[in-house]
Amino acid sequence: MNFPHYKQEVLALTLRWVRRLSREKFSMLFTLVQPMLFWLIFFGSLFQRAADIQVLQAPNYMSFLAGGVVVMTVLNNGLAGGVDLLFDKENGFLERMMSTPIHRTSVILSRYLFVMAITGMQILVILGIAFLFGVRPETGLLGIAVILVIGMLFGVGLTAISMAMAFSVKSHGDFFSMLGFLSLPMIFLSSALVPLSAMPGWMQAMAFLNPMTWVIDAVRPLIITGWEAAIPQVAMALGILAIFDAICLYGGAKAFRRAIG
């Protein structure tokens, strides 16, 4: 592999995704604002007084919710990461691009870099808005950097799932049906909105098997508790994410090879 050429391919394809989004001004604005506006501000403010602080083990519901909204943003962006590739497949552009002398992995890598760049900006916006509501990350700037790293690692597996779906389904209608089927259960069967202790037993058991729960439980103490409580959770999350990403990448690679040949 000629690394300078490969890097140029990845950069060119990434800039293509950026230019496509920049032409859709409303979509770009909604992409950045939606998680912060609907989940953090509306949902957080709605349940601010109704939440039991002793059950949450957090100063307030907004502080508790901030970590969940960060991870939900990674989830939604990661699972939607294959949408543009699906449209390229439907209109024939992906097939034409694959017939050119480029490394096929550059298409996948460029899409991941683009999705995670948008996700990283969203995370920073969410934490900035949360700061205005009095949520101060206890672990400081280093903690925010760790949150971004954990989010990026979770995004690897999610984007692989999304791309596997994009290469496997026949139409965007099927893709969005599967997207809704995956995203909502993963959100509600996790500790994003309520702690595990407040869930019925059967939901606790399912949430325990959800990798999103472990990611949230690593991000949340970085925001509301501090390093002493966060380090064991972060270490556990990194181990689980290594397994999760490996499985998703393997499945995504198989779907890609089957679709492209």
Disulfide bonds with the S-S distance in Angstrom:
none
